[in-house]
Amino acid sequence: MNVEPTKKLSRRHIGRNVQRVRMYFGIKQEALASDLGISQSEVSKIEQQDEIEEGLLSQIADVLGVSPEIIRDFDIEKAIYNINNIRDNTFEQGFTSISQVDHGATSVTQQINNPLDKIVELYERLLKSEREKIELLKNR
């Protein structure tokens, strides 16, 4: 008996790709829903769909500031590879941040920052908070 190995289907889950691209840009479902004129629960349902109607996909892509092809062909492994390469190249060249991108979305006004910038910002806030606590304790 000759058994052929089965090939793994590399079918794209478009809704999941919408979610990943949205999350990559730091956009909440509520903001995307607002820009699309739908409810947050509808965005959640869209992100669970294997396929998305082309017109709706184009609207979502416009709001996210990417082409529909970016969403349709999004590959998490390639994205991680590219992010790691950008990060590695950025550190090698001595830069501390990646240029911010303005996507022109109406209510999606969140800036896209380098994840390291966010970590530094959080760390600085934590340090400030700790310094304030120390000052309060000293003044007792």
Secondary structure by P-SEA (a helix, b strand, c coil): ccccccccccccaaaaaaaaaaaaacccaaaaaaaacccaaaaaaaaacccccaaaaaaaaaaacccaaaaaaccaaaaaaaaaaaaaaaaaacccccccccccccccccccccaaaaaaaaaaaaaaaaaaaaaaaaac
